[in-house]
Amino acid sequence: MSTQDFADLTLFITGPTYIRPEIREAGQLPEFGHRDAENVKRFGPIMSGLREIAGCAADYHVILFNGSGSNAMEATVRSLVADGECVLNVSVGAFGDLYHKMAVQNGKKAAQLKFAPGEAIDLARLEAALNEHKPACVTFTHNETSTGVMNDMKAVCALVRKHGALPLVDGVSIFGGAALDLSASGAATYATSTQKSLALPAGFGILFVSDEAVEKAKKVQNRGFTTDIIGQLGRAQKNQTLTTPNTTLANQMAVQVDYIINTEGIQNRFARHIVMRDLTHAFVRSLPGFELLAPEGHRSPTVTAVRVPAGMTMARLKNVKEAMRAKGYLFDPGYGKLNTDLEEAGQRVLIRLGHMGDVTPDMVSAYLEALRPELLK
Ligand SMILES: Cc1ncc(COP(=O)(O)O)c(C=O)c1O
């Protein structure tokens, strides 16, 4: 094997995302012991910085799970849904389906409310489902990566709370790319990960947990080990992880969180994502026969899904992917399972344009202009 063969592509998929040179270099910082005083030098600022990016304070605990966003999500289901209680999983796409699958596979009594690809959560339908299932917890996706739909998180949480349930939110593909205002959001838990808008390698699932969720978890039996929010919290309160962390990633994360807060600025980061989203929308509108999937008002600041013209097949999109690889980019030819379903149903398939993390508006523009002739061939 030769590492010379590893292509250095600029990633425009929806995660993992492009990593800045400074963060690649931070991967060379010294390893450390995770129960040693060196640990807190990294994880202390990481934990407090994540709160600042989320827009919360001591009202939410922060836990870093080894693994990725899924590990944080699974812990919420395992720790917060008691035997005999119902969890309602609201899905607007593949990742809403994933939360449901986690609940089912952990033996929870689970119901699902599903919306068609491209739709956002409709509050009237949600209310009917809340009345029908009377859930103790409701999971939903803030930003559905398979369709580029962003749900109105505050409104959904408010409705869920009106019905006395705890809202468990998956924010994997938006955290770090848009204002969250977590303290005012109504979420009982909010899960995310490192490899999307935070522009780091994958390796930690991040979970924000409210005090009420902690109190609820104490009453739930069989929470597992790594999926136990209470066990995790014991370590998190000391700025540690429950199990041995990836110290290379911890070094990179300490540098990146500091950069986001003190060099780029949190608000500037969020504003840059809006600029990149708007650039992407303008590009899509300039292409004949291409169409934004998400409805106005629910278009994600981090990922845009696009209906391609009729007749443009998945096979053709694979060729586009290879043509973009030759230009130094990794292109996203749509969420596989969804496109297979759409193609089989005779409907137009989708591509996804990622615009999250540390890519700049200039990089997005250059990418889109390199993509244009490939899509129009
Ligand atoms: C919205 C959403 N939820 C959950 C996940 C799963 O997260 P992870 O791959 O970090 O486990 C993803 C990954 O793409 C995602 O986009």
The ligand as an SDF file (V2000), in Angstrom:
LIG
                    3D

 16 16  0  0  0  0  0  0  0  0999 V2000
  -29.5030   14.1820   10.4570 C   0  0  0  0  0  0  0  0  0  0  0  0
  -28.5680   13.0700   10.7960 C   0  0  0  0  0  0  0  0  0  0  0  0
  -28.8250   12.3240   11.8740 N   0  0  0  0  0  0  0  0  0  0  0  0
  -28.0240   11.3200   12.2360 C   0  0  0  0  0  0  0  0  0  0  0  0
  -26.9320   10.9830   11.5000 C   0  0  0  0  0  0  0  0  0  0  0  0
  -26.0510    9.8670   11.9410 C   0  0  0  0  0  0  0  0  0  0  0  0
  -24.9410   10.4820   12.5140 O   0  0  0  0  0  0  0  0  0  0  0  0
  -23.5190    9.7920   12.6180 P   0  0  0  0  0  0  0  0  0  0  0  0
  -23.1290    9.3620   11.2550 O   0  0  0  0  0  0  0  0  0  0  0  0
  -22.6700   10.9180   13.1800 O   0  0  0  0  0  0  0  0  0  0  0  0
  -23.6750    8.6730   13.5700 O   0  0  0  0  0  0  0  0  0  0  0  0
  -26.6220   11.7110   10.3490 C   0  0  0  0  0  0  0  0  0  0  0  0
  -25.4610   11.3510    9.5090 C   0  0  0  0  0  0  0  0  0  0  0  0
  -25.3590   11.7040    8.3690 O   0  0  0  0  0  0  0  0  0  0  0  0
  -27.4600   12.7860    9.9970 C   0  0  0  0  0  0  0  0  0  0  0  0
  -27.1970   13.5240    8.9190 O   0  0  0  0  0  0  0  0  0  0  0  0
  1  2  1  0
  2  3  1  0
  2 15  2  0
  3  4  2  0
  4  5  1  0
  5  6  1  0
  5 12  2  0
  6  7  1  0
  7  8  1  0
  8  9  2  0
  8 10  1  0
  8 11  1  0
 12 13  1  0
 12 15  1  0
 13 14  2  0
 15 16  1  0
M  END
$$$$
